[in-house]
Amino acid sequence: MNPDTSPPHPDAAPPPRDEHVAAFLTHLRSERTASAYTTRNYEHALREFAVWHQEHRHSPPDWTLLEREDFRSYLRFLGRSELGRAAVRLRSSALKSFYKFLLRRGVVTSLPIKNLALPKLEQRLPKFLTIPQMIALLRAPLDELAAAQAAREADAPAVDDTVFLRDVAILETIYSCGLRISELAGMRGGDLNWPEQLVRVLGKGRKERQVPIGVPALNAIRRYWKSLPTPPGLADAVFQAGRDKPQAVSPRVIQLRLKRYLAAAGLDPQLTPHKLRHSYATHLLNAGADLRSVQELLGHAQLQTTQVYTHLTTGRLKAIYDQAHPRA
């Protein structure tokens, strides 16, 4: 079978509904409780493969008949495209997960996409904020709040203090705990263990972990809750959409508020909330935290995911969170 060289037609018709793909996506949403982001990416990847197969094999894919060479040809096609290496690996991962699902259901008897060569990921070092930059960012909402209160004394229009206090608590918690933005938005009152200074976190794949939370973050949450009409209960969102909106603040709102405070602190407003997580890991390792401990704190399944931060550190890895974190 010769490798295909023709690019996909930009106006290619979408493939017809595929019952196996539909069942897989339902499985992701319910049984595996995958995130909406993962489900959307996998659906897009399978759809792309089906379009490619329609154009280059002139028929919708029959998943029971596809052979190893079909996937080799597809990966060669992707390799010649403008997609980055990570994007190619994501598409391969989606197809592998789909075939494992089909194998468990007895639809196929083998995994034709197993052990195919993939492009190696480029080792791009994660961006992070220095400790002084991080402190400037943490102060930005407080500075805005102080300015708003001063303006109020000058008979300017009233500003809701609650939003700024919430944002202080959000930034402190992301940095104190190294949380993903989805983990932060999903926090409930019952996840906070105040006496032990711990947070129960529901991470990727609904894996649960316990992480320490520093006193500045707990104080910020306490101050924020005091500004609410009713403090959150055990099942309520820790960080709410507004003073009178008890639903959880959305990840999108967190991203937009972060941009605002980055700009106010004189930092790059394009930095994402995930960069605060990078900063957390880097500062811990720089202060001597051991790699295995940081892996557990971040909720990484593989140590190699955490090892990228070792390229950014200068201290010897020897201590754990309480000894290392600048705001523990």
Kinemage of the C-alpha trace (Angstrom):
@kinemage 1
@onewidth
@group {chain A} dominant
@subgroup {mainchain}
@vectorlist {calphas} color= white
{ca met a 1} P 0.000 0.000 0.000
{ca asn a 2} L 1.560 3.283 -1.080
{ca pro a 3} L 1.535 6.291 1.203
{ca asp a 4} L -1.061 8.882 0.291
{ca thr a 5} L 0.174 12.232 -0.828
{ca ser a 6} L -2.938 14.226 -1.671
{ca pro a 7} L -4.171 16.605 1.038
{ca pro a 8} L -7.722 16.420 2.331
{ca his a 9} L -10.238 18.504 0.454
{ca pro a 10} L -11.055 21.596 2.543
{ca asp a 11} L -14.773 21.212 1.825
{ca ala a 12} L -14.916 17.471 2.424
{ca ala a 13} L -18.330 16.313 3.614
{ca pro a 14} L -18.430 15.029 7.177
{ca pro a 15} L -18.579 11.237 7.496
{ca pro a 16} L -21.950 9.611 8.200
{ca arg a 17} L -22.887 8.845 11.796
{ca asp a 18} L -20.887 5.904 13.109
{ca glu a 19} L -22.564 3.837 15.835
{ca his a 20} L -19.245 2.603 17.236
{ca val a 21} L -17.855 6.129 17.538
{ca ala a 22} L -21.116 7.308 19.111
{ca ala a 23} L -20.950 4.485 21.682
{ca phe a 24} L -17.309 5.333 22.458
{ca leu a 25} L -18.093 8.999 23.054
{ca thr a 26} L -20.992 8.060 25.318
{ca his a 27} L -18.591 5.795 27.219
{ca leu a 28} L -16.127 8.674 27.644
{ca arg a 29} L -18.806 11.010 28.963
{ca ser a 30} L -20.415 8.576 31.379
{ca glu a 31} L -18.456 5.484 32.371
{ca arg a 32} L -14.995 7.054 32.174
{ca thr a 33} L -16.230 10.514 33.137
{ca ala a 34} L -13.648 12.082 30.833
{ca ser a 35} L -13.505 15.865 30.722
{ca ala a 36} L -15.477 17.700 28.050
{ca tyr a 37} L -12.132 18.864 26.640
{ca thr a 38} L -10.828 15.296 26.196
{ca thr a 39} L -14.108 14.056 24.730
{ca arg a 40} L -14.212 16.914 22.236
{ca asn a 41} L -10.608 16.315 21.163
{ca tyr a 42} L -11.152 12.577 20.713
{ca glu a 43} L -14.353 13.138 18.735
{ca his a 44} L -12.534 15.580 16.466
{ca ala a 45} L -9.632 13.141 15.982
{ca leu a 46} L -11.918 10.245 14.996
{ca arg a 47} L -13.882 12.487 12.681
{ca glu a 48} L -10.660 13.631 10.991
{ca phe a 49} L -9.580 10.036 10.426
{ca ala a 50} L -12.974 9.182 8.927
{ca val a 51} L -12.735 12.140 6.530
{ca trp a 52} L -9.206 11.096 5.533
{ca his a 53} L -10.367 7.514 4.913
{ca gln a 54} L -13.309 8.702 2.833
{ca glu a 55} L -11.034 10.826 0.660
{ca his a 56} L -8.151 8.384 0.280
{ca arg a 57} L -9.931 5.038 0.493
{ca his a 58} L -13.200 6.278 -1.024
{ca ser a 59} L -15.409 4.812 1.687
{ca pro a 60} L -16.207 5.330 5.353
{ca pro a 61} L -13.859 3.337 7.611
{ca asp a 62} L -14.930 -0.174 8.567
{ca trp a 63} L -13.179 -0.462 11.920
{ca thr a 64} L -13.274 -4.272 11.787
{ca leu a 65} L -11.328 -4.408 8.515
{ca leu a 66} L -8.676 -1.721 8.937
{ca glu a 67} L -5.092 -2.971 8.968
{ca arg a 68} L -1.844 -1.782 10.479
{ca glu a 69} L -0.719 -0.320 7.159
{ca asp a 70} L -3.834 1.872 7.002
{ca phe a 71} L -2.774 3.589 10.203
{ca arg a 72} L 0.859 3.789 9.106
{ca ser a 73} L -0.340 5.562 5.981
{ca tyr a 74} L -2.489 7.937 8.017
{ca leu a 75} L 0.362 8.782 10.394
{ca arg a 76} L 2.661 9.446 7.431
{ca phe a 77} L -0.007 11.765 6.065
{ca leu a 78} L -0.217 13.599 9.396
{ca gly a 79} L 3.570 13.822 9.529
{ca arg a 80} L 3.579 15.726 6.237
{ca ser a 81} L 0.894 18.121 7.436
{ca glu a 82} L 1.415 21.323 9.404
{ca leu a 83} L 0.343 19.666 12.642
{ca gly a 84} L 2.784 19.725 15.517
{ca arg a 85} L 4.140 16.541 17.054
{ca ala a 86} L 1.846 16.793 20.067
{ca ala a 87} L -1.202 17.061 17.790
{ca val a 88} L -0.149 13.947 15.851
{ca arg a 89} L 0.319 12.017 19.085
{ca leu a 90} L -3.100 13.168 20.317
{ca arg a 91} L -4.778 11.771 17.189
{ca ser a 92} L -2.942 8.483 17.604
{ca ser a 93} L -3.954 8.343 21.276
{ca ala a 94} L -7.608 8.893 20.364
{ca leu a 95} L -7.521 6.046 17.832
{ca lys a 96} L -5.777 3.719 20.300
{ca ser a 97} L -8.320 4.442 23.027
{ca phe a 98} L -11.141 3.883 20.559
{ca tyr a 99} L -9.717 0.523 19.455
{ca lys a 100} L -9.217 -0.619 23.039
{ca phe a 101} L -12.893 0.185 23.595
{ca leu a 102} L -13.848 -1.850 20.494
{ca leu a 103} L -11.662 -4.741 21.677
{ca arg a 104} L -13.360 -4.800 25.085
{ca arg a 105} L -16.756 -4.798 23.356
{ca gly a 106} L -15.766 -7.688 21.095
{ca val a 107} L -16.142 -5.604 17.931
{ca val a 108} L -12.506 -6.249 16.912
{ca thr a 109} L -10.057 -8.985 17.864
{ca ser a 110} L -6.776 -7.051 17.635
{ca leu a 111} L -5.261 -3.569 17.883
{ca pro a 112} L -3.887 -2.665 14.430
{ca ile a 113} L -2.681 0.720 15.670
{ca lys a 114} L -0.646 -0.727 18.546
{ca asn a 115} L 3.088 0.110 18.800
{ca leu a 116} L 3.260 2.331 15.730
{ca ala a 117} L 6.177 4.760 15.646
{ca leu a 118} L 5.233 8.296 16.655
{ca pro a 119} L 7.183 11.557 16.469
{ca lys a 120} L 9.032 12.333 19.685
{ca leu a 121} L 7.729 15.301 21.607
{ca glu a 122} L 9.869 18.406 21.627
{ca gln a 123} L 11.151 19.149 25.127
{ca arg a 124} L 9.821 22.663 25.526
{ca leu a 125} L 10.530 24.047 28.964
{ca pro a 126} L 7.426 25.340 30.731
{ca lys a 127} L 7.215 29.056 31.384
{ca phe a 128} L 6.925 30.145 34.978
{ca leu a 129} L 6.898 33.248 37.146
{ca thr a 130} L 9.700 34.073 39.541
{ca ile a 131} L 8.787 34.402 43.231
{ca pro a 132} L 8.844 38.258 43.102
{ca gln a 133} L 6.651 38.162 39.980
{ca met a 134} L 4.293 35.729 41.688
{ca ile a 135} L 4.002 37.964 44.737
{ca ala a 136} L 3.256 40.955 42.481
{ca leu a 137} L 0.490 38.952 40.798
{ca leu a 138} L -0.989 37.883 44.143
{ca arg a 139} L -1.101 41.533 45.207
{ca ala a 140} L -2.798 42.775 42.032
{ca pro a 141} L -6.426 42.074 43.091
{ca leu a 142} L -5.762 43.622 46.519
{ca asp a 143} L -4.337 46.737 44.864
{ca glu a 144} L -7.437 47.001 42.661
{ca leu a 145} L -9.670 46.508 45.689
{ca ala a 146} L -7.856 49.270 47.588
{ca ala a 147} L -8.249 51.587 44.601
{ca ala a 148} L -11.953 50.747 44.355
{ca gln a 149} L -12.485 51.429 48.059
{ca ala a 150} L -10.679 54.764 47.762
{ca ala a 151} L -12.859 55.694 44.805
{ca arg a 152} L -15.969 54.745 46.767
{ca glu a 153} L -14.983 57.176 49.505
{ca ala a 154} L -14.820 59.829 46.782
{ca asp a 155} L -18.475 59.082 45.858
{ca ala a 156} L -17.543 57.053 42.769
{ca pro a 157} L -19.897 54.213 41.686
{ca ala a 158} L -19.832 51.265 44.087
{ca val a 159} L -17.685 48.261 43.237
{ca asp a 160} L -18.394 44.712 44.464
{ca asp a 161} L -15.585 43.866 46.885
{ca thr a 162} L -16.564 40.193 46.765
{ca val a 163} L -15.218 39.686 43.244
{ca phe a 164} L -11.776 40.996 44.183
{ca leu a 165} L -11.685 38.969 47.393
{ca arg a 166} L -12.670 35.867 45.428
{ca asp a 167} L -9.913 36.524 42.910
{ca val a 168} L -7.329 36.905 45.680
{ca ala a 169} L -8.440 33.549 47.085
{ca ile a 170} L -8.357 31.924 43.640
{ca leu a 171} L -4.811 33.067 42.870
{ca glu a 172} L -3.552 32.146 46.327
{ca thr a 173} L -5.122 28.676 46.072
{ca ile a 174} L -3.829 27.910 42.578
{ca tyr a 175} L -0.321 28.841 43.649
{ca ser a 176} L -0.502 27.298 47.117
{ca cys a 177} L -1.821 23.952 45.841
{ca gly a 178} L -0.573 23.780 42.239
{ca leu a 179} L -4.072 23.072 40.943
{ca arg a 180} L -5.298 22.718 37.402
{ca ile a 181} L -7.953 25.297 36.564
{ca ser a 182} L -10.621 22.569 36.291
{ca glu a 183} L -9.644 21.241 39.725
{ca leu a 184} L -9.964 24.698 41.242
{ca ala a 185} L -13.359 25.373 39.642
{ca gly a 186} L -14.590 21.995 40.898
{ca met a 187} L -13.667 22.564 44.562
{ca arg a 188} L -16.510 22.190 47.070
{ca gly a 189} L -16.694 23.336 50.680
{ca gly a 190} L -16.325 19.783 51.923
{ca asp a 191} L -13.002 19.422 50.100
{ca leu a 192} L -11.305 21.790 52.551
{ca asn a 193} L -9.842 20.244 55.681
{ca trp a 194} L -9.227 23.378 57.733
{ca pro a 195} L -7.637 21.790 60.838
{ca glu a 196} L -5.152 19.717 58.819
{ca gln a 197} L -4.625 22.414 56.145
{ca leu a 198} L -5.355 19.978 53.319
{ca val a 199} L -7.496 20.038 50.186
{ca arg a 200} L -9.131 17.029 48.573
{ca val a 201} L -8.643 17.380 44.809
{ca leu a 202} L -10.448 15.507 42.058
{ca gly a 203} L -7.949 15.375 39.203
{ca lys a 204} L -7.714 13.879 35.731
{ca gly a 205} L -9.571 10.604 35.311
{ca arg a 206} L -11.425 11.465 38.543
{ca lys a 207} L -8.364 10.449 40.550
{ca glu a 208} L -8.443 11.867 44.060
{ca arg a 209} L -5.452 13.267 45.923
{ca gln a 210} L -4.818 15.293 49.068
{ca val a 211} L -2.594 18.361 48.821
{ca pro a 212} L -1.425 20.837 51.475
{ca ile a 213} L -2.778 24.379 51.374
{ca gly a 214} L -0.844 27.261 52.896
{ca val a 215} L -2.090 29.655 55.564
{ca pro a 216} L -2.213 32.690 53.186
{ca ala a 217} L -4.575 30.780 50.880
{ca leu a 218} L -6.806 29.643 53.751
{ca asn a 219} L -6.951 33.187 55.121
{ca ala a 220} L -7.858 34.506 51.670
{ca ile a 221} L -10.682 31.962 51.348
{ca arg a 222} L -11.936 32.803 54.851
{ca arg a 223} L -11.953 36.532 54.065
{ca tyr a 224} L -13.737 35.908 50.755
{ca trp a 225} L -16.407 33.725 52.372
{ca lys a 226} L -17.103 36.420 54.989
{ca ser a 227} L -18.038 38.772 52.130
{ca leu a 228} L -20.744 36.392 50.853
{ca pro a 229} L -24.366 36.593 52.032
{ca thr a 230} L -24.149 32.909 52.989
{ca pro a 231} L -20.859 30.986 53.361
{ca pro a 232} L -20.656 27.913 51.094
{ca gly a 233} L -21.826 24.616 52.560
{ca leu a 234} L -20.050 21.281 52.198
{ca ala a 235} L -21.554 20.643 48.747
{ca asp a 236} L -21.318 24.236 47.502
{ca ala a 237} L -18.677 25.710 45.219
{ca val a 238} L -15.736 27.213 47.080
{ca phe a 239} L -15.309 29.892 44.404
{ca gln a 240} L -18.633 31.240 43.192
{ca ala a 241} L -19.649 33.126 40.058
{ca gly a 242} L -20.701 36.220 42.009
{ca arg a 243} L -21.961 37.596 45.277
{ca asp a 244} L -25.500 36.378 44.567
{ca lys a 245} L -24.545 33.621 42.112
{ca pro a 246} L -23.715 30.471 44.093
{ca gln a 247} L -22.798 28.382 41.058
{ca ala a 248} L -19.098 27.676 40.545
{ca val a 249} L -17.051 30.305 38.759
{ca ser a 250} L -16.244 29.076 35.254
{ca pro a 251} L -12.711 28.312 34.018
{ca arg a 252} L -13.217 30.951 31.322
{ca val a 253} L -13.910 33.661 33.899
{ca ile a 254} L -10.804 32.613 35.837
{ca gln a 255} L -8.732 32.933 32.657
{ca leu a 256} L -10.089 36.408 31.909
{ca arg a 257} L -9.560 37.643 35.459
{ca leu a 258} L -5.997 36.312 35.419
{ca lys a 259} L -5.250 38.261 32.231
{ca arg a 260} L -6.454 41.399 33.974
{ca tyr a 261} L -4.191 40.923 36.978
{ca leu a 262} L -1.171 39.882 34.928
{ca ala a 263} L -1.443 43.136 32.993
{ca ala a 264} L -1.913 45.109 36.217
{ca ala a 265} L 1.249 43.504 37.643
{ca gly a 266} L 3.238 44.357 34.513
{ca leu a 267} L 3.449 40.714 33.411
{ca asp a 268} L 2.610 38.966 30.147
{ca pro a 269} L -1.224 38.790 29.998
{ca gln a 270} L -0.989 35.784 27.676
{ca leu a 271} L 0.272 33.561 30.495
{ca thr a 272} L -2.339 30.923 31.314
{ca pro a 273} L -3.532 29.651 34.709
{ca his a 274} L -1.480 26.525 34.005
{ca lys a 275} L 1.663 28.656 34.187
{ca leu a 276} L 0.876 29.272 37.859
{ca arg a 277} L 0.975 25.500 38.266
{ca his a 278} L 4.358 25.490 36.522
{ca ser a 279} L 5.514 28.210 38.910
{ca tyr a 280} L 4.361 26.153 41.907
{ca ala a 281} L 6.347 23.104 40.774
{ca thr a 282} L 9.446 25.086 39.854
{ca his a 283} L 9.553 27.001 43.138
{ca leu a 284} L 9.175 23.799 45.141
{ca leu a 285} L 12.004 22.080 43.273
{ca asn a 286} L 14.225 25.152 43.424
{ca ala a 287} L 13.800 25.172 47.194
{ca gly a 288} L 14.781 21.508 47.493
{ca ala a 289} L 11.555 19.489 47.219
{ca asp a 290} L 12.087 15.941 45.937
{ca leu a 291} L 10.726 15.003 42.537
{ca arg a 292} L 8.476 12.180 43.750
{ca ser a 293} L 6.746 14.469 46.243
{ca val a 294} L 6.127 17.103 43.582
{ca gln a 295} L 4.767 14.389 41.277
{ca glu a 296} L 2.210 13.431 43.923
{ca leu a 297} L 1.323 17.039 44.682
{ca leu a 298} L 0.704 17.764 40.997
{ca gly a 299} L -1.261 14.559 40.445
{ca his a 300} L 0.972 13.394 37.589
{ca ala a 301} L 0.494 9.731 36.713
{ca gln a 302} L 4.018 9.467 35.249
{ca leu a 303} L 7.225 10.768 36.799
{ca gln a 304} L 8.511 11.796 33.365
{ca thr a 305} L 5.743 14.424 33.205
{ca thr a 306} L 7.193 16.043 36.323
{ca gln a 307} L 10.823 15.652 35.251
{ca val a 308} L 10.572 18.513 32.754
{ca tyr a 309} L 10.738 20.880 35.738
{ca thr a 310} L 14.147 19.576 36.784
{ca his a 311} L 15.656 21.490 33.859
{ca leu a 312} L 14.516 24.702 35.515
{ca thr a 313} L 15.764 24.090 39.031
{ca thr a 314} L 19.054 24.832 40.743
{ca gly a 315} L 18.704 23.448 44.283
{ca arg a 316} L 19.310 19.880 45.455
{ca leu a 317} L 16.114 17.808 45.655
{ca lys a 318} L 15.771 16.892 49.315
{ca ala a 319} L 12.692 18.318 51.073
{ca ile a 320} L 8.909 18.233 50.835
{ca tyr a 321} L 6.179 20.840 50.712
{ca asp a 322} L 6.314 22.373 54.202
{ca gln a 323} L 10.069 22.843 53.975
{ca ala a 324} L 10.072 24.129 50.415
{ca his a 325} L 7.057 26.224 49.535
{ca pro a 326} L 7.574 29.958 50.049
{ca arg a 327} L 3.983 30.411 51.267
{ca ala a 328} L 3.433 27.185 53.218
